[in-house]
C-alpha cells in the first residue's frame, strides 16, 4: 500500500481514471481539470502539475489527488490511512488541501501532526445535482443569450471580480477560463433592456455531466433575480445539449446561493472542504 506520485497526466489517467469515474459527481472537478490539461497543456493553471494514486492491499486504486500550482492538492475520496501516507509524502510546505471533506480533514490532521503547523478552514462547499429544473419565481426581467467573442472584455472583467469575491489569489486563471468557455460555447449572459447584468458558464461534458460555474452578478445589479435567470438559462441549455446530470457548487457561507439553487430544482449531494496551512513559527 503506497502512493505513486508523477508529473505524467497519461500515467495518472491510466491508473486513476476508473477510480475517478466510479464517482463522477464527487470527482467532477478532478475530471474537468484533467480534461482541461489535456486540451490546453500541462501548465495551463500556472505551474507543472503533480498527480498521485494510492493502491490498497488488493492492488486496487482507492485514493487519488492532483495539484495544479498555485492551487493546493485536490483530494478524492480515500481512507484515513491513504491520507496519512499522503501527508508524509508531499512536501511540508504544501499550502493546504481541498476536495472531499473527509479526505481533507484526515490529511490536515496528519499534516498538523507531522509539522506542528495549523490548518484553517478556508471554505466549506456543498455539491448540488439537478433534480427537476424549475423556473425562477418570480421571473426576472430580461433574457439570456450565448456570449460571443465581442463580449470577451466584459467577461474577463467579471471573471476577475468573481474570483476576487471568492478570495482567490489568482484571478488570471478565471480570465483564462473565459477564453476556454468562449471557444466551447459555454458562457451565457443575462441582459435586461439590452444591457448585460449577469453571467454564468458551464464546463464541457464529462461522463455525461456538466457543472455550472462562474455565476456572477455585479454588486449594483444584485437583488433583481438576474442570477436565478441566467442559472436557469444555462442549465436549460446544458440539458438541451444532452447533459444527463447538471452539477454546481455553493459556498456554505453564502446564504443567498444556498437558498436560490434549491428553488431551481438542485438537490444537495455531498460536501467538500478547502483548508489553508500555516507552518509553525521557527
Residue pairs with C-beta under 8 A, 6 or more apart in sequence:
1 54
1 55
1 56
1 57
1 81
1 82
1 85
2 54
2 55
2 85
3 52
3 53
3 54
3 82
3 85
3 86
3 89
4 15
4 52
4 53
4 54
4 55
5 50
5 51
5 52
5 89
6 12
6 50
6 51
6 52
7 42
7 48
7 49
7 50
7 51
8 51
9 34
9 37
9 38
9 42
9 49
9 51
11 51
12 34
12 51
12 52
12 53
12 64
12 66
13 34
15 53
15 61
16 51
16 53
16 61
16 64
18 61
19 53
19 60
19 61
19 62
19 64
19 76
20 27
20 30
20 31
20 34
20 64
20 76
21 27
21 31
21 207
23 76
23 77
24 31
24 206
24 207
24 208
24 209
24 245
25 127
25 129
25 209
25 245
25 247
25 269
25 270
26 76
26 77
26 100
26 127
26 269
26 270
27 76
27 77
28 127
28 203
28 206
28 209
28 211
28 247
29 74
29 99
29 211
30 64
30 66
30 74
30 76
30 99
31 206
31 207
32 203
32 204
32 206
32 211
33 45
33 66
33 68
33 74
34 66
35 204
35 206
36 44
36 180
37 44
37 45
37 49
37 68
39 180
40 180
42 48
42 49
43 49
44 68
44 176
45 68
45 69
45 70
45 71
45 173
46 68
46 69
46 70
46 170
46 172
46 173
47 68
47 69
47 70
48 69
49 66
49 67
49 68
49 69
50 66
50 67
50 73
51 64
51 65
51 66
51 67
52 64
52 65
52 66
52 86
52 89
53 61
53 63
53 64
54 61
54 62
54 63
54 64
54 78
54 82
54 85
54 86
55 61
55 62
56 62
56 79
62 78
62 79
62 82
63 75
63 76
63 77
63 78
63 79
63 82
63 83
63 86
63 103
64 75
64 76
64 78
65 73
65 74
65 75
65 76
65 86
65 99
66 73
66 74
67 73
67 74
68 74
70 95
70 169
70 170
71 98
71 170
72 94
72 95
72 96
72 97
72 98
72 274
72 276
73 86
73 90
73 94
73 97
73 98
73 99
73 107
74 98
74 99
75 83
75 86
75 97
75 98
75 99
75 100
75 103
75 104
75 107
76 99
76 100
76 103
77 100
77 102
77 103
78 86
78 100
78 103
78 106
80 106
82 103
83 103
83 106
83 107
83 109
83 110
84 106
84 107
84 110
86 107
86 110
87 107
87 110
87 111
87 113
87 114
88 110
88 114
92 111
92 114
92 115
92 117
92 279
93 279
94 111
94 277
95 276
95 277
96 119
96 122
96 274
96 275
96 276
96 277
97 104
97 107
97 108
97 111
97 274
97 275
97 277
98 104
98 272
98 273
98 274
98 275
99 272
99 273
100 270
100 272
100 273
101 124
101 270
101 271
101 272
101 273
104 272
104 273
104 274
104 275
105 273
108 119
108 275
108 277
109 119
111 117
111 119
111 277
112 118
112 119
115 277
115 279
115 280
116 280
117 277
117 278
117 279
117 280
118 277
118 278
118 280
119 275
119 276
119 277
119 278
120 275
120 276
120 277
120 278
121 273
121 274
121 275
122 167
122 274
122 275
122 276
123 166
123 167
123 251
123 253
123 273
123 274
124 251
124 252
124 253
124 271
124 272
124 273
124 274
125 249
125 250
125 251
125 252
125 271
125 272
125 273
125 274
126 249
126 250
126 252
126 258
126 268
126 269
126 270
126 271
126 272
127 247
127 248
127 249
127 268
127 269
127 270
127 271
127 272
128 247
128 248
128 249
128 250
128 261
128 262
128 266
128 267
128 268
128 269
129 245
129 246
129 247
129 266
129 267
129 269
130 235
130 239
130 245
130 246
130 247
130 264
130 265
130 266
130 267
131 265
131 266
131 267
132 265
133 232
133 235
133 236
133 239
133 264
133 265
134 263
134 264
134 265
135 232
136 225
136 228
136 229
136 232
136 263
136 264
137 263
138 225
139 225
139 229
140 190
140 192
140 224
140 225
140 226
140 228
140 229
141 192
141 193
141 224
142 190
142 191
142 192
142 193
142 197
142 226
142 229
143 190
143 191
143 233
144 188
144 189
144 190
144 191
144 229
144 230
144 233
144 234
145 188
145 189
145 191
146 185
146 187
146 188
146 237
147 155
147 181
147 182
147 187
147 188
147 189
147 199
148 182
149 182
151 182
151 187
151 189
151 196
152 178
152 179
152 182
154 196
155 178
155 181
155 182
155 187
155 189
155 199
156 175
156 178
158 199
158 216
158 218
159 171
159 174
159 175
159 177
159 178
159 214
159 216
160 171
160 174
160 175
161 216
161 218
162 174
162 214
162 216
163 170
163 171
163 173
163 174
164 171
165 216
166 251
168 174
174 214
177 201
177 213
177 214
178 187
180 186
181 187
181 201
181 202
181 214
184 204
186 201
186 202
186 203
186 204
187 199
187 200
187 201
187 202
187 214
188 199
188 200
188 201
188 230
188 233
188 234
188 237
189 196
189 198
189 199
189 230
190 196
190 197
190 198
190 199
190 200
190 226
190 229
190 230
190 233
191 197
192 224
192 226
197 217
197 218
197 221
197 224
197 226
198 215
198 216
198 217
198 218
198 221
198 226
198 227
198 229
198 230
199 214
199 215
199 216
199 230
200 212
200 213
200 214
200 215
200 216
200 227
200 230
200 231
200 233
200 234
201 212
201 213
201 214
201 234
202 210
202 211
202 212
202 213
202 234
202 237
202 238
203 210
203 211
203 213
204 210
205 241
205 242
205 243
208 242
208 243
208 244
208 245
209 243
209 244
209 245
209 246
209 247
210 238
210 241
210 243
210 245
210 246
210 247
211 246
211 247
211 248
211 249
212 231
212 234
212 235
212 238
212 246
212 247
212 248
213 248
215 227
215 230
215 231
215 248
215 257
216 227
217 226
217 227
227 257
227 260
228 260
228 263
228 264
231 248
231 260
231 261
231 264
232 264
235 246
235 264
238 246
239 246
247 269
248 261
248 266
249 272
250 257
250 258
250 261
251 257
252 258
252 271
